[in-house]
């Protein structure tokens, strides 16, 4: 699913699945750098800032990554930036 120009709502599950594609090293976690790239491809401005803020908010165990258990918190937080869910 291409990100840029997406104007239709997506499901939270679709966003989670798409974010998992950015786990380039396959460790099951999303790093700040991977999240920054995802946000950039989604067309969000201030990608570096948003990625850092999102990691700090959603990283419950404070290891610097977003794992499977923290993904719902990431989605909830990202919804504040105009990503529409159905």
C-alpha positions as MATLAB code, in Angstrom:
seq = 'XXXXXXXXXXXXXXXXXXXXXXXXXXXXXXXXXXXXXXXXXXXXXXXXXXXXXXXXXXXXXXXXXXXXXXXXXXXXXXXXXXXXXX';
ca = [
       0.000    0.000    0.000;
       1.624    3.290   -0.975;
       1.589    5.858    1.782;
       1.857    9.223    0.094;
      -1.418   10.697   -0.957;
      -3.481    8.171    0.980;
      -6.660    9.989    1.842;
      -8.922    7.095    2.750;
      -9.139    5.775    6.291;
      -7.205    2.617    7.067;
      -7.677    0.134    9.861;
      -5.361    0.076   12.834;
      -4.368   -3.445   11.801;
      -3.418   -2.242    8.314;
      -1.202    0.440    9.827;
       0.437   -2.097   12.139;
       1.115   -4.473    9.241;
       2.546   -1.684    7.103;
       4.792   -0.463    9.921;
       6.146   -3.998   10.397;
       7.476   -3.853    6.825;
       9.961   -1.230    8.023;
      11.591   -3.701   10.410;
      14.505   -4.031    8.000;
      16.725   -6.176   10.240;
      13.880   -8.557   11.141;
      14.364   -8.276   14.908;
      10.631   -7.844   15.518;
      11.094   -4.273   16.727;
      10.797   -0.859   15.083;
      13.718    1.478   15.735;
      13.552    5.252   15.656;
      15.311    5.235   12.274;
      12.858    2.669   10.844;
       9.911    4.647   12.209;
      11.296    7.870   10.756;
      11.436    6.255    7.309;
       7.877    4.927    7.688;
       6.573    8.354    8.679;
       8.447    9.970    5.796;
       6.904    7.565    3.299;
       3.489    8.217    4.841;
       3.959   11.851    3.889;
       4.107   13.156    7.459;
       6.141   16.294    8.006;
       8.737   16.583   10.788;
       9.444   12.833   10.519;
      12.531   12.812   12.734;
      10.789   14.775   15.488;
       7.614   12.671   15.278;
       9.568    9.405   15.326;
      11.456   10.450   18.460;
       8.321   11.664   20.186;
       6.451    8.476   19.257;
       9.237    6.213   20.500;
       9.363    8.067   23.815;
       5.582    7.818   24.196;
       4.897    4.261   22.986;
       8.074    2.528   24.231;
       6.606    1.135   27.428;
       9.668   -0.926   28.431;
      12.045    1.970   27.552;
      14.410   -0.118   25.409;
      14.386    2.416   22.561;
      12.281    0.280   20.213;
       8.623   -0.450   19.511;
       7.839   -4.150   19.841;
       4.649   -6.056   19.045;
       3.125   -5.369   22.460;
       3.770   -1.624   22.128;
       2.433   -1.315   18.585;
      -1.134   -0.479   19.714;
       0.178    2.435   21.760;
       2.133    3.648   18.725;
      -1.008    3.506   16.562;
      -3.075    5.349   19.162;
      -0.426    8.059   19.461;
       0.056    8.385   15.690;
      -3.676    8.918   15.223;
      -3.167   12.433   16.633;
      -1.346   13.390   13.427;
      -4.182   12.999   10.960;
      -4.033    9.293   10.229;
      -7.683    8.301    9.943;
      -8.811    4.890   11.116;
     -12.047    3.043   10.549;
];
